[in-house]
Amino acid sequence: MKTEEIKDLFRRFEGIVCEYNGVECWSARELQHLLGYTKWDKFVNVIDKAKGACANAGEIIENHFPQVEKMVVIGSGAERMIFDVLLTRYALLFSCAKWRF
């Protein structure tokens, strides 16, 4: 990757950070697109493997991968509830080895 591409990816990554219960987190739904995953199911598999690695390290999964629900607008203009997973910076360390760049 070129230096400018890396800087741009870092800016976009830091641009989607959110706060959850006072902890810096990233939405898996937003990270999915940023990291080039077109299918949610494929990305959930990566997250599940990262959760396993986190548990093997002796951490409490729910502290680093909280599940949340949010409303999204679908094609007809109606809204529906979807689930999302938030990842702490620590959770991202477990996940990065599984993500393709």
N, CA, C and O atoms as CSV, one atom per row, in Angstrom:
chain,resi,resn,atom,element,x,y,z
A,1,MET,N,N,0.836,-1.182,0.000
A,1,MET,CA,C,0.000,0.000,0.000
A,1,MET,C,C,0.879,1.243,0.000
A,1,MET,O,O,1.927,1.285,0.644
A,2,LYS,N,N,0.443,2.222,-0.712
A,2,LYS,CA,C,1.163,3.486,-0.732
A,2,LYS,C,C,0.856,4.279,0.530
A,2,LYS,O,O,-0.177,4.081,1.170
A,3,THR,N,N,1.764,5.174,0.874
A,3,THR,CA,C,1.634,5.963,2.084
A,3,THR,C,C,0.321,6.724,2.127
A,3,THR,O,O,-0.335,6.752,3.168
A,4,GLU,N,N,-0.076,7.337,1.031
A,4,GLU,CA,C,-1.324,8.113,1.014
A,4,GLU,C,C,-2.544,7.215,1.197
A,4,GLU,O,O,-3.515,7.614,1.838
A,5,GLU,N,N,-2.503,6.017,0.644
A,5,GLU,CA,C,-3.617,5.081,0.823
A,5,GLU,C,C,-3.746,4.675,2.295
A,5,GLU,O,O,-4.852,4.571,2.824
A,6,ILE,N,N,-2.618,4.452,2.937
A,6,ILE,CA,C,-2.622,4.077,4.351
A,6,ILE,C,C,-3.159,5.229,5.193
A,6,ILE,O,O,-3.967,5.015,6.097
A,7,LYS,N,N,-2.717,6.439,4.902
A,7,LYS,CA,C,-3.198,7.606,5.644
A,7,LYS,C,C,-4.695,7.789,5.456
A,7,LYS,O,O,-5.411,8.098,6.408
A,8,ASP,N,N,-5.170,7.598,4.229
A,8,ASP,CA,C,-6.606,7.731,3.951
A,8,ASP,C,C,-7.404,6.669,4.696
A,8,ASP,O,O,-8.445,6.974,5.278
A,9,LEU,N,N,-6.930,5.427,4.683
A,9,LEU,CA,C,-7.609,4.353,5.398
A,9,LEU,C,C,-7.643,4.655,6.892
A,9,LEU,O,O,-8.663,4.435,7.545
A,10,PHE,N,N,-6.539,5.157,7.438
A,10,PHE,CA,C,-6.492,5.502,8.861
A,10,PHE,C,C,-7.481,6.618,9.182
A,10,PHE,O,O,-8.177,6.550,10.195
A,11,ARG,N,N,-7.555,7.644,8.335
A,11,ARG,CA,C,-8.510,8.747,8.555
A,11,ARG,C,C,-9.947,8.232,8.536
A,11,ARG,O,O,-10.758,8.618,9.377
A,12,ARG,N,N,-10.259,7.368,7.584
A,12,ARG,CA,C,-11.615,6.823,7.507
A,12,ARG,C,C,-11.906,5.935,8.710
A,12,ARG,O,O,-13.015,5.956,9.242
A,13,PHE,N,N,-10.921,5.158,9.140
A,13,PHE,CA,C,-11.068,4.299,10.311
A,13,PHE,C,C,-11.358,5.137,11.549
A,13,PHE,O,O,-12.297,4.845,12.289
A,14,GLU,N,N,-10.568,6.162,11.777
A,14,GLU,CA,C,-10.767,7.023,12.939
A,14,GLU,C,C,-12.045,7.856,12.810
A,14,GLU,O,O,-12.597,8.302,13.817
A,15,GLY,N,N,-12.515,8.067,11.585
A,15,GLY,CA,C,-13.730,8.839,11.349
A,15,GLY,C,C,-15.012,8.109,11.713
A,15,GLY,O,O,-16.063,8.740,11.834
A,16,ILE,N,N,-14.951,6.790,11.890
A,16,ILE,CA,C,-16.166,6.039,12.218
A,16,ILE,C,C,-16.180,5.563,13.673
A,16,ILE,O,O,-17.036,4.765,14.057
A,17,VAL,N,N,-15.246,6.044,14.472
A,17,VAL,CA,C,-15.215,5.671,15.887
A,17,VAL,C,C,-16.460,6.230,16.586
A,17,VAL,O,O,-16.944,7.308,16.244
A,18,CYS,N,N,-16.964,5.486,17.562
A,18,CYS,CA,C,-18.100,5.941,18.359
A,18,CYS,C,C,-17.803,5.632,19.824
A,18,CYS,O,O,-16.811,4.974,20.139
A,19,GLU,N,N,-18.647,6.099,20.691
A,19,GLU,CA,C,-18.465,5.831,22.111
A,19,GLU,C,C,-19.639,4.999,22.603
A,19,GLU,O,O,-20.796,5.295,22.307
A,20,TYR,N,N,-19.326,3.965,23.352
A,20,TYR,CA,C,-20.347,3.084,23.921
A,20,TYR,C,C,-20.003,2.864,25.391
A,20,TYR,O,O,-18.972,2.271,25.710
A,21,ASN,N,N,-20.853,3.336,26.273
A,21,ASN,CA,C,-20.615,3.234,27.720
A,21,ASN,C,C,-19.243,3.785,28.112
A,21,ASN,O,O,-18.553,3.225,28.964
A,22,GLY,N,N,-18.867,4.884,27.477
A,22,GLY,CA,C,-17.607,5.537,27.802
A,22,GLY,C,C,-16.377,4.902,27.193
A,22,GLY,O,O,-15.255,5.286,27.525
A,23,VAL,N,N,-16.565,3.932,26.301
A,23,VAL,CA,C,-15.443,3.218,25.677
A,23,VAL,C,C,-15.458,3.477,24.178
A,23,VAL,O,O,-16.512,3.458,23.543
A,24,GLU,N,N,-14.292,3.715,23.629
A,24,GLU,CA,C,-14.125,3.931,22.193
A,24,GLU,C,C,-14.390,2.614,21.462
A,24,GLU,O,O,-13.787,1.592,21.792
A,25,CYS,N,N,-15.285,2.630,20.474
A,25,CYS,CA,C,-15.669,1.420,19.731
A,25,CYS,C,C,-15.857,1.728,18.251
A,25,CYS,O,O,-15.953,2.884,17.839
A,26,TRP,N,N,-15.906,0.647,17.459
A,26,TRP,CA,C,-16.198,0.742,16.037
A,26,TRP,C,C,-17.331,-0.212,15.716
A,26,TRP,O,O,-17.358,-1.338,16.211
A,27,SER,N,N,-18.255,0.227,14.899
A,27,SER,CA,C,-19.374,-0.593,14.447
A,27,SER,C,C,-18.871,-1.592,13.414
A,27,SER,O,O,-18.212,-1.217,12.444
A,28,ALA,N,N,-19.184,-2.863,13.627
A,28,ALA,CA,C,-18.787,-3.888,12.659
A,28,ALA,C,C,-19.449,-3.641,11.304
A,28,ALA,O,O,-18.859,-3.921,10.260
A,29,ARG,N,N,-20.668,-3.117,11.323
A,29,ARG,CA,C,-21.363,-2.839,10.053
A,29,ARG,C,C,-20.611,-1.790,9.242
A,29,ARG,O,O,-20.558,-1.874,8.015
A,30,GLU,N,N,-20.033,-0.810,9.917
A,30,GLU,CA,C,-19.271,0.215,9.207
A,30,GLU,C,C,-17.885,-0.292,8.829
A,30,GLU,O,O,-17.385,0.016,7.747
A,31,LEU,N,N,-17.269,-1.057,9.704
A,31,LEU,CA,C,-15.946,-1.620,9.398
A,31,LEU,C,C,-16.008,-2.579,8.221
A,31,LEU,O,O,-15.070,-2.666,7.429
A,32,GLN,N,N,-17.109,-3.291,8.114
A,32,GLN,CA,C,-17.280,-4.259,7.037
A,32,GLN,C,C,-16.981,-3.624,5.685
A,32,GLN,O,O,-16.223,-4.179,4.890
A,33,HIS,N,N,-17.563,-2.484,5.428
A,33,HIS,CA,C,-17.384,-1.819,4.134
A,33,HIS,C,C,-16.004,-1.189,4.016
A,33,HIS,O,O,-15.389,-1.209,2.949
A,34,LEU,N,N,-15.529,-0.636,5.108
A,34,LEU,CA,C,-14.214,-0.008,5.108
A,34,LEU,C,C,-13.126,-1.025,4.769
A,34,LEU,O,O,-12.148,-0.695,4.099
A,35,LEU,N,N,-13.300,-2.255,5.232
A,35,LEU,CA,C,-12.296,-3.291,5.012
A,35,LEU,C,C,-12.554,-4.139,3.771
A,35,LEU,O,O,-11.826,-5.096,3.510
A,36,GLY,N,N,-13.586,-3.793,3.008
A,36,GLY,CA,C,-13.802,-4.451,1.721
A,36,GLY,C,C,-14.645,-5.709,1.743
A,36,GLY,O,O,-14.646,-6.453,0.762
A,37,TYR,N,N,-15.360,-5.975,2.818
A,37,TYR,CA,C,-16.252,-7.128,2.865
A,37,TYR,C,C,-17.611,-6.722,2.314
A,37,TYR,O,O,-18.225,-5.775,2.805
A,38,THR,N,N,-18.076,-7.428,1.305
A,38,THR,CA,C,-19.365,-7.092,0.708
A,38,THR,C,C,-20.515,-7.859,1.356
A,38,THR,O,O,-21.667,-7.435,1.270
A,39,LYS,N,N,-20.212,-8.982,2.004
A,39,LYS,CA,C,-21.256,-9.795,2.620
A,39,LYS,C,C,-21.091,-9.811,4.133
A,39,LYS,O,O,-20.025,-10.140,4.653
A,40,TRP,N,N,-22.156,-9.452,4.824
A,40,TRP,CA,C,-22.157,-9.408,6.281
A,40,TRP,C,C,-21.802,-10.771,6.873
A,40,TRP,O,O,-21.042,-10.843,7.838
A,41,ASP,N,N,-22.346,-11.856,6.303
A,41,ASP,CA,C,-22.099,-13.194,6.838
A,41,ASP,C,C,-20.607,-13.534,6.863
A,41,ASP,O,O,-20.124,-14.149,7.814
A,42,LYS,N,N,-19.894,-13.139,5.838
A,42,LYS,CA,C,-18.445,-13.400,5.783
A,42,LYS,C,C,-17.729,-12.633,6.887
A,42,LYS,O,O,-16.807,-13.151,7.517
A,43,PHE,N,N,-18.155,-11.407,7.112
A,43,PHE,CA,C,-17.511,-10.584,8.121
A,43,PHE,C,C,-17.844,-11.075,9.528
A,43,PHE,O,O,-17.002,-10.993,10.422
A,44,VAL,N,N,-19.051,-11.582,9.736
A,44,VAL,CA,C,-19.431,-12.133,11.033
A,44,VAL,C,C,-18.536,-13.327,11.371
A,44,VAL,O,O,-18.179,-13.520,12.533
A,45,ASN,N,N,-18.175,-14.118,10.379
A,45,ASN,CA,C,-17.267,-15.246,10.613
A,45,ASN,C,C,-15.921,-14.762,11.155
A,45,ASN,O,O,-15.351,-15.382,12.053
A,46,VAL,N,N,-15.424,-13.669,10.614
A,46,VAL,CA,C,-14.166,-13.096,11.079
A,46,VAL,C,C,-14.311,-12.641,12.535
A,46,VAL,O,O,-13.431,-12.882,13.361
A,47,ILE,N,N,-15.413,-11.994,12.830
A,47,ILE,CA,C,-15.649,-11.504,14.189
A,47,ILE,C,C,-15.769,-12.675,15.167
A,47,ILE,O,O,-15.247,-12.608,16.280
A,48,ASP,N,N,-16.446,-13.734,14.761
A,48,ASP,CA,C,-16.587,-14.903,15.632
A,48,ASP,C,C,-15.226,-15.518,15.965
A,48,ASP,O,O,-14.991,-15.926,17.102
A,49,LYS,N,N,-14.344,-15.584,14.992
A,49,LYS,CA,C,-12.991,-16.108,15.244
A,49,LYS,C,C,-12.228,-15.182,16.191
A,49,LYS,O,O,-11.485,-15.648,17.054
A,50,ALA,N,N,-12.408,-13.898,16.030
A,50,ALA,CA,C,-11.744,-12.935,16.912
A,50,ALA,C,C,-12.279,-13.058,18.335
A,50,ALA,O,O,-11.525,-12.918,19.298
A,51,LYS,N,N,-13.574,-13.318,18.468
A,51,LYS,CA,C,-14.151,-13.522,19.799
A,51,LYS,C,C,-13.511,-14.735,20.478
A,51,LYS,O,O,-13.214,-14.702,21.672
A,52,GLY,N,N,-13.304,-15.790,19.717
A,52,GLY,CA,C,-12.657,-16.986,20.258
A,52,GLY,C,C,-11.243,-16.690,20.737
A,52,GLY,O,O,-10.830,-17.155,21.800
A,53,ALA,N,N,-10.506,-15.918,19.953
A,53,ALA,CA,C,-9.146,-15.553,20.335
A,53,ALA,C,C,-9.151,-14.692,21.594
A,53,ALA,O,O,-8.286,-14.837,22.458
A,54,CYS,N,N,-10.112,-13.813,21.690
A,54,CYS,CA,C,-10.250,-12.949,22.864
A,54,CYS,C,C,-10.534,-13.795,24.108
A,54,CYS,O,O,-9.943,-13.565,25.163
A,55,ALA,N,N,-11.424,-14.761,23.988
A,55,ALA,CA,C,-11.748,-15.654,25.102
A,55,ALA,C,C,-10.527,-16.479,25.500
A,55,ALA,O,O,-10.277,-16.685,26.688
A,56,ASN,N,N,-9.769,-16.950,24.515
A,56,ASN,CA,C,-8.556,-17.728,24.800
A,56,ASN,C,C,-7.512,-16.904,25.542
A,56,ASN,O,O,-6.671,-17.457,26.250
A,57,ALA,N,N,-7.564,-15.593,25.384
A,57,ALA,CA,C,-6.638,-14.702,26.084
A,57,ALA,C,C,-7.133,-14.399,27.496
A,57,ALA,O,O,-6.488,-13.662,28.242
A,58,GLY,N,N,-8.280,-14.970,27.858
A,58,GLY,CA,C,-8.796,-14.788,29.207
A,58,GLY,C,C,-9.671,-13.562,29.391
A,58,GLY,O,O,-10.004,-13.202,30.520
A,59,GLU,N,N,-10.046,-12.920,28.300
A,59,GLU,CA,C,-10.880,-11.721,28.368
A,59,GLU,C,C,-12.360,-12.093,28.315
A,59,GLU,O,O,-12.725,-13.159,27.820
A,60,ILE,N,N,-13.196,-11.210,28.824
A,60,ILE,CA,C,-14.655,-11.390,28.750
A,60,ILE,C,C,-15.110,-10.824,27.407
A,60,ILE,O,O,-14.961,-9.630,27.145
A,61,ILE,N,N,-15.653,-11.674,26.576
A,61,ILE,CA,C,-16.022,-11.299,25.203
A,61,ILE,C,C,-16.958,-10.100,25.180
A,61,ILE,O,O,-16.780,-9.192,24.368
A,62,GLU,N,N,-17.953,-10.087,26.060
A,62,GLU,CA,C,-18.953,-9.022,26.055
A,62,GLU,C,C,-18.347,-7.645,26.350
A,62,GLU,O,O,-18.926,-6.623,25.983
A,63,ASN,N,N,-17.199,-7.616,27.002
A,63,ASN,CA,C,-16.538,-6.341,27.285
A,63,ASN,C,C,-15.901,-5.727,26.042
A,63,ASN,O,O,-15.677,-4.517,25.988
A,64,HIS,N,N,-15.612,-6.552,25.053
A,64,HIS,CA,C,-14.905,-6.086,23.868
A,64,HIS,C,C,-15.709,-6.211,22.570
A,64,HIS,O,O,-15.347,-5.620,21.552
A,65,PHE,N,N,-16.791,-6.977,22.611
A,65,PHE,CA,C,-17.646,-7.185,21.436
A,65,PHE,C,C,-19.122,-7.040,21.812
A,65,PHE,O,O,-19.893,-7.973,21.584
A,66,PRO,N,N,-19.539,-5.914,22.373
A,66,PRO,CA,C,-20.958,-5.805,22.753
A,66,PRO,C,C,-21.871,-5.838,21.522
A,66,PRO,O,O,-21.581,-5.225,20.495
A,67,GLN,N,N,-22.975,-6.565,21.657
A,67,GLN,CA,C,-23.964,-6.596,20.581
A,67,GLN,C,C,-24.981,-5.497,20.830
A,67,GLN,O,O,-25.437,-5.302,21.956
A,68,VAL,N,N,-25.330,-4.786,19.776
A,68,VAL,CA,C,-26.305,-3.704,19.867
A,68,VAL,C,C,-27.302,-3.861,18.726
A,68,VAL,O,O,-27.064,-4.589,17.762
A,69,GLU,N,N,-28.407,-3.172,18.859
A,69,GLU,CA,C,-29.413,-3.133,17.797
A,69,GLU,C,C,-29.547,-1.705,17.322
A,69,GLU,O,O,-29.381,-0.764,18.098
A,70,LYS,N,N,-29.849,-1.546,16.048
A,70,LYS,CA,C,-30.100,-0.205,15.537
A,70,LYS,C,C,-31.112,-0.265,14.411
A,70,LYS,O,O,-31.282,-1.287,13.746
A,71,MET,N,N,-31.774,0.856,14.221
A,71,MET,CA,C,-32.772,0.968,13.169
A,71,MET,C,C,-32.089,1.435,11.887
A,71,MET,O,O,-31.252,2.337,11.907
A,72,VAL,N,N,-32.461,0.805,10.771
A,72,VAL,CA,C,-31.950,1.225,9.469
A,72,VAL,C,C,-33.119,1.400,8.510
A,72,VAL,O,O,-34.161,0.763,8.663
A,73,VAL,N,N,-32.940,2.254,7.538
A,73,VAL,CA,C,-33.956,2.474,6.515
A,73,VAL,C,C,-33.713,1.474,5.399
A,73,VAL,O,O,-32.593,1.347,4.904
A,74,ILE,N,N,-34.772,0.759,5.000
A,74,ILE,CA,C,-34.652,-0.191,3.902
A,74,ILE,C,C,-35.178,0.448,2.618
A,74,ILE,O,O,-35.681,1.571,2.644
A,75,GLY,N,N,-35.065,-0.249,1.519
A,75,GLY,CA,C,-35.390,0.286,0.198
A,75,GLY,C,C,-36.741,0.955,0.069
A,75,GLY,O,O,-36.870,1.939,-0.660
A,76,SER,N,N,-37.752,0.449,0.755
A,76,SER,CA,C,-39.102,1.012,0.642
A,76,SER,C,C,-39.278,2.285,1.455
A,76,SER,O,O,-40.329,2.923,1.403
A,77,GLY,N,N,-38.241,2.652,2.210
A,77,GLY,CA,C,-38.344,3.812,3.076
A,77,GLY,C,C,-38.761,3.451,4.496
A,77,GLY,O,O,-38.713,4.285,5.400
A,78,ALA,N,N,-39.169,2.203,4.678
A,78,ALA,CA,C,-39.532,1.736,6.017
A,78,ALA,C,C,-38.257,1.480,6.823
A,78,ALA,O,O,-37.158,1.418,6.271
A,79,GLU,N,N,-38.424,1.335,8.110
A,79,GLU,CA,C,-37.282,1.048,8.972
A,79,GLU,C,C,-37.398,-0.360,9.518
A,79,GLU,O,O,-38.492,-0.899,9.686
A,80,ARG,N,N,-36.228,-0.947,9.793
A,80,ARG,CA,C,-36.227,-2.242,10.462
A,80,ARG,C,C,-35.028,-2.309,11.395
A,80,ARG,O,O,-34.032,-1.610,11.210
A,81,MET,N,N,-35.146,-3.161,12.394
A,81,MET,CA,C,-34.104,-3.328,13.395
A,81,MET,C,C,-33.086,-4.349,12.884
A,81,MET,O,O,-33.458,-5.417,12.399
A,82,ILE,N,N,-31.809,-4.015,12.996
A,82,ILE,CA,C,-30.741,-4.964,12.672
A,82,ILE,C,C,-29.805,-5.040,13.873
A,82,ILE,O,O,-29.762,-4.133,14.705
A,83,PHE,N,N,-29.058,-6.137,13.948
A,83,PHE,CA,C,-28.087,-6.220,15.030
A,83,PHE,C,C,-26.720,-5.834,14.488
A,83,PHE,O,O,-26.433,-5.986,13.300
A,84,ASP,N,N,-25.900,-5.340,15.372
A,84,ASP,CA,C,-24.540,-4.927,15.045
A,84,ASP,C,C,-23.654,-5.363,16.204
A,84,ASP,O,O,-24.140,-5.659,17.295
A,85,VAL,N,N,-22.380,-5.397,15.960
A,85,VAL,CA,C,-21.406,-5.698,16.993
A,85,VAL,C,C,-20.458,-4.511,17.059
A,85,VAL,O,O,-19.963,-4.042,16.034
A,86,LEU,N,N,-20.210,-4.034,18.264
A,86,LEU,CA,C,-19.227,-2.981,18.441
A,86,LEU,C,C,-17.909,-3.638,18.835
A,86,LEU,O,O,-17.895,-4.624,19.572
A,87,LEU,N,N,-16.822,-3.096,18.350
A,87,LEU,CA,C,-15.508,-3.645,18.668
A,87,LEU,C,C,-14.666,-2.577,19.346
A,87,LEU,O,O,-14.530,-1.462,18.842
A,88,THR,N,N,-14.104,-2.933,20.493
A,88,THR,CA,C,-13.180,-2.026,21.153
A,88,THR,C,C,-11.848,-2.079,20.409
A,88,THR,O,O,-11.652,-2.928,19.538
A,89,ARG,N,N,-10.946,-1.181,20.749
A,89,ARG,CA,C,-9.615,-1.197,20.136
A,89,ARG,C,C,-8.924,-2.531,20.429
A,89,ARG,O,O,-8.206,-3.067,19.585
A,90,TYR,N,N,-9.150,-3.056,21.629
A,90,TYR,CA,C,-8.585,-4.359,22.003
A,90,TYR,C,C,-9.149,-5.467,21.116
A,90,TYR,O,O,-8.408,-6.346,20.674
A,91,ALA,N,N,-10.448,-5.429,20.857
A,91,ALA,CA,C,-11.078,-6.426,19.987
A,91,ALA,C,C,-10.516,-6.348,18.571
A,91,ALA,O,O,-10.376,-7.365,17.891
A,92,LEU,N,N,-10.202,-5.152,18.143
A,92,LEU,CA,C,-9.632,-4.983,16.806
A,92,LEU,C,C,-8.288,-5.679,16.674
A,92,LEU,O,O,-7.946,-6.169,15.598
A,93,LEU,N,N,-7.520,-5.729,17.762
A,93,LEU,CA,C,-6.230,-6.428,17.716
A,93,LEU,C,C,-6.419,-7.906,17.414
A,93,LEU,O,O,-5.645,-8.493,16.657
A,94,PHE,N,N,-7.445,-8.508,18.003
A,94,PHE,CA,C,-7.729,-9.917,17.737
A,94,PHE,C,C,-8.264,-10.121,16.329
A,94,PHE,O,O,-8.072,-11.177,15.725
A,95,SER,N,N,-8.925,-9.119,15.824
A,95,SER,CA,C,-9.591,-9.245,14.530
A,95,SER,C,C,-8.685,-8.942,13.352
A,95,SER,O,O,-8.866,-9.514,12.277
A,96,CYS,N,N,-7.724,-8.066,13.525
A,96,CYS,CA,C,-6.918,-7.601,12.391
A,96,CYS,C,C,-6.203,-8.722,11.652
A,96,CYS,O,O,-6.067,-8.663,10.430
A,97,ALA,N,N,-5.750,-9.730,12.360
A,97,ALA,CA,C,-5.057,-10.839,11.699
A,97,ALA,C,C,-5.980,-11.596,10.762
A,97,ALA,O,O,-5.516,-12.260,9.835
A,98,LYS,N,N,-7.270,-11.504,10.992
A,98,LYS,CA,C,-8.248,-12.230,10.171
A,98,LYS,C,C,-8.749,-11.408,8.996
A,98,LYS,O,O,-9.281,-11.962,8.034
A,99,TRP,N,N,-8.582,-10.080,9.065
A,99,TRP,CA,C,-9.104,-9.241,8.008
A,99,TRP,C,C,-8.150,-9.185,6.838
A,99,TRP,O,O,-6.932,-9.255,7.004
A,100,ARG,N,N,-8.712,-9.061,5.665
A,100,ARG,CA,C,-7.883,-8.923,4.467
A,100,ARG,C,C,-7.839,-7.444,4.080
A,100,ARG,O,O,-8.859,-6.755,4.088
A,101,PHE,N,N,-6.674,-6.985,3.752
A,101,PHE,CA,C,-6.511,-5.583,3.362
A,101,PHE,C,C,-6.185,-5.522,1.897
A,101,PHE,O,O,-6.004,-4.434,1.350
